[in-house]
Amino acid sequence: MSTVWYDAEFIGQKVEVAGTNRFWFKLKSDSPVAYKPGQFFVFDLPSGEKRADRWRSYSIANIYDGSNIVELCITYEKGGVASQYLFNDINKGDVVKCKGPEGNFILPEDTSKSLVFIATGAGLVPFRAMIQQIEQEKLKYKSVHLIFGARKEKTILFYEELEDWSHFIDHFTTSICLSKETKLPKPKNNMDFFEGHVHQVYLNKKYPDKKNVVFMICGWSGMIDEAVAHLINTLKIDRTQIKYELFG
């Protein structure tokens, strides 16, 4: 783990969907601060006296480009001291501390594998950076299937990007599960929609070569626990083929 703390200057934020914003910080360093898609930075925010109120880990939403500009995508937590600071109190030019990058939730090096990404809400963030890497480096995984859960169509994060990736990246498909939508959108290029939760999609999919599938999961602990149990007990997936990252 990194013990180097950087000054991170707040550049700005914009609404991605209601309740979830994108944030940009410029890391102050004489040399590039390199990171891998899927990793995170730990931020020390002026949101309290205790470390539990100040330290927050946020996945990096963008691929490394040498600029030292880090993008985050954060969902507002009602009553959360960090949320209050980031969404309401921080101003352009303000400087906070952060350290990193940290974490081993990264793409497998073996591109002969099929990848299944399972995410809900802001759990999509590390996968967004990974998909940017797949596109930019033209990585030729056997297939990549993103299964993403949101409440309604209007709360789908990075919607236009998901449409583009599903259309332009070879062997990339997206399944979006909407738990609170009364009318599902029509299927699009390599993108389909389901009513309900993410688990139905991978449970109903056939994996003829399941020993060569890597399942990567990110989201709330309850969803991850359920997914891991289904994969191991129902689909008989070996635990070594499952990677996950908790948030919240």
C-alpha positions in Angstrom: 0.0 0.0 0.0 1.1 3.5 -0.8 2.2 5.7 2.2 2.8 8.7 0.0 0.2 11.5 0.5 -0.5 13.9 -2.3 -2.1 17.3 -2.4 -5.2 17.0 -4.6 -6.7 20.2 -6.0 -10.4 20.1 -6.6 -11.1 21.1 -10.2 -14.9 20.6 -10.4 -17.9 18.4 -10.4 -21.0 17.7 -12.5 -24.1 15.7 -12.0 -24.0 12.3 -13.7 -27.5 11.2 -12.6 -29.7 12.4 -9.7 -27.8 11.7 -6.5 -24.5 10.7 -8.2 -21.9 13.2 -9.3 -18.6 13.1 -11.1 -15.6 14.8 -9.4 -12.2 15.8 -10.7 -9.0 16.3 -8.7 -5.5 17.3 -9.9 -2.8 15.5 -8.0 0.1 17.8 -7.2 3.3 15.8 -8.0 6.4 16.5 -9.9 6.2 13.0 -11.5 3.2 11.1 -12.9 1.1 9.2 -10.4 0.4 6.1 -12.3 -2.5 3.7 -11.5 -4.3 0.8 -13.0 -8.0 0.7 -13.8 -9.9 -0.8 -10.8 -7.6 0.8 -8.2 -8.6 3.5 -5.7 -7.3 6.5 -3.8 -7.8 7.1 -0.1 -8.9 10.7 0.5 -8.5 12.6 3.8 -11.4 15.1 3.8 -12.0 17.9 6.2 -15.2 16.3 7.3 -14.5 15.6 11.0 -11.9 15.1 13.7 -11.9 11.3 13.7 -10.2 9.2 10.9 -13.5 7.4 10.4 -15.2 10.7 9.5 -12.3 11.9 7.3 -10.9 9.0 5.3 -12.8 7.7 2.3 -11.7 5.3 -0.4 -12.9 6.1 -3.9 -12.5 4.0 -7.0 -10.9 5.8 -9.9 -13.3 6.4 -12.8 -10.9 7.1 -15.6 -8.0 5.4 -17.3 -4.5 6.7 -16.4 -3.4 9.3 -19.1 -0.3 10.9 -17.5 -2.1 14.1 -16.6 -2.5 13.4 -12.8 -6.1 14.3 -13.2 -8.2 11.8 -11.3 -12.0 11.4 -11.9 -14.3 10.0 -9.2 -18.0 9.1 -9.4 -19.7 9.3 -6.0 -23.2 8.7 -4.8 -24.6 11.0 -2.2 -25.2 9.4 1.2 -27.9 11.2 3.2 -26.4 12.3 6.5 -22.9 11.3 5.4 -20.2 13.8 6.5 -18.0 13.1 3.5 -21.0 13.5 1.1 -22.0 16.8 2.7 -18.5 18.1 2.2 -18.0 16.9 -1.4 -21.5 17.7 -2.7 -22.1 21.0 -0.9 -19.1 22.5 0.7 -16.0 22.0 -1.4 -14.9 24.8 -3.8 -12.8 24.9 -6.9 -9.2 25.3 -5.9 -9.6 23.6 -2.5 -6.8 21.1 -1.7 -7.3 17.9 0.2 -4.9 15.0 0.9 -5.0 11.6 -0.8 -2.8 8.5 -1.0 -2.6 5.7 -3.4 -3.2 4.1 -5.7 -4.2 1.0 -3.8 -6.1 -2.2 -4.5 -5.7 -5.4 -6.6 -9.1 -5.3 -8.3 -7.7 -5.1 -11.8 -8.1 -6.8 -15.1 -6.6 -10.3 -15.4 -3.5 -10.4 -17.6 -4.7 -13.5 -19.4 -6.8 -12.2 -22.3 -7.9 -15.8 -23.3 -10.4 -15.5 -20.5 -14.1 -14.5 -20.7 -14.9 -11.7 -18.3 -18.2 -11.1 -16.5 -18.5 -7.8 -14.7 -21.3 -7.6 -12.1 -22.1 -4.1 -10.6 -24.8 -2.1 -9.0 -24.9 1.7 -8.6 -21.5 3.3 -8.2 -20.0 -0.2 -8.3 -19.8 0.5 -12.0 -17.0 3.0 -11.5 -14.0 0.7 -11.6 -15.4 -1.2 -14.5 -15.8 2.0 -16.5 -12.0 2.5 -16.2 -11.3 -1.1 -17.1 -13.5 -0.9 -20.2 -11.7 2.3 -21.2 -8.5 0.3 -20.9 -9.9 -2.6 -23.0 -11.0 -0.1 -25.7 -7.8 2.0 -25.7 -5.4 -1.0 -25.6 -7.6 -3.1 -27.9 -7.4 -6.0 -25.4 -8.8 -9.1 -27.0 -10.5 -11.0 -24.2 -12.7 -13.9 -25.4 -15.7 -11.9 -24.3 -16.7 -9.2 -21.8 -20.2 -9.2 -20.4 -21.2 -6.3 -18.1 -24.3 -6.9 -15.9 -25.3 -3.6 -14.3 -28.1 -3.0 -11.8 -29.9 0.4 -11.4 -33.3 1.4 -10.1 -34.6 3.2 -13.2 -33.4 4.1 -16.7 -32.7 7.6 -15.7 -30.3 6.4 -13.0 -28.1 4.4 -15.3 -24.5 5.7 -14.9 -22.4 6.5 -18.0 -25.4 5.5 -20.2 -24.1 6.9 -23.5 -20.7 5.3 -22.9 -22.3 1.9 -22.3 -24.2 2.2 -25.5 -21.1 3.1 -27.4 -19.0 0.3 -25.9 -21.7 -2.2 -26.6 -21.8 -1.1 -30.2 -18.1 -0.6 -31.0 -16.1 -3.0 -28.7 -15.8 -6.5 -30.1 -17.3 -9.3 -28.0 -18.6 -6.7 -25.5 -22.2 -7.0 -24.3 -24.3 -5.2 -21.6 -27.2 -6.4 -19.6 -29.0 -3.7 -17.5 -31.3 -4.7 -14.7 -33.8 -2.1 -13.6 -35.5 -2.8 -10.2 -38.0 0.1 -10.1 -38.8 0.6 -13.8 -42.4 0.0 -15.0 -41.5 0.0 -18.7 -38.2 -1.4 -20.0 -36.3 0.3 -22.8 -36.0 -1.5 -26.1 -32.9 -3.7 -26.6 -30.1 -1.9 -28.5 -26.8 -3.0 -30.1 -25.5 -5.8 -27.8 -27.4 -4.2 -24.9 -30.5 -5.7 -23.3 -32.7 -4.8 -20.4 -34.3 -6.8 -17.6 -36.8 -6.1 -14.8 -35.4 -6.9 -11.4 -31.9 -7.5 -10.0 -28.6 -8.6 -11.5 -28.5 -12.1 -10.2 -31.1 -13.4 -12.7 -28.8 -12.7 -15.7 -25.8 -14.7 -14.8 -27.9 -17.5 -13.2 -29.8 -17.9 -16.5 -26.8 -17.8 -18.8 -25.0 -20.8 -20.0 -21.2 -21.0 -19.5 -20.0 -23.9 -21.6 -16.4 -23.2 -20.8 -16.9 -21.9 -17.3 -13.4 -22.8 -16.1 -12.2 -19.9 -18.3 -14.6 -17.3 -17.0 -13.5 -14.6 -14.5 -16.3 -13.0 -12.5 -15.6 -9.6 -11.1 -18.1 -8.0 -8.8 -18.4 -4.5 -7.3 -21.1 -3.0 -5.1 -22.7 -3.2 -1.7 -21.7 -6.1 0.5 -25.2 -7.7 0.4 -25.2 -7.9 -3.3 -21.7 -9.3 -3.4 -22.4 -11.9 -0.8 -25.4 -13.1 -2.7 -23.6 -13.2 -6.0 -20.6 -15.1 -4.6 -23.0 -17.6 -3.0 -24.9 -18.1 -6.3 -21.7 -18.5 -8.3 -20.2 -21.1 -6.0 -23.2 -23.0 -4.9 -25.5 -22.8 -8.0 -23.1 -22.4 -10.9 -20.3 -24.4 -9.3 -17.7 -21.7 -10.1 -14.3 -22.1 -8.4 -13.7 -19.4 -5.8 -10.4 -18.5 -7.5 -12.4 -17.3 -10.5 -14.2 -14.7 -8.5 -12.9 -11.2 -7.6 -14.8 -8.5 -5.8 -14.5 -5.0 -4.4 -16.7 -3.7 -1.7 -17.8 -0.1 -1.3 -19.8 1.6 1.4 
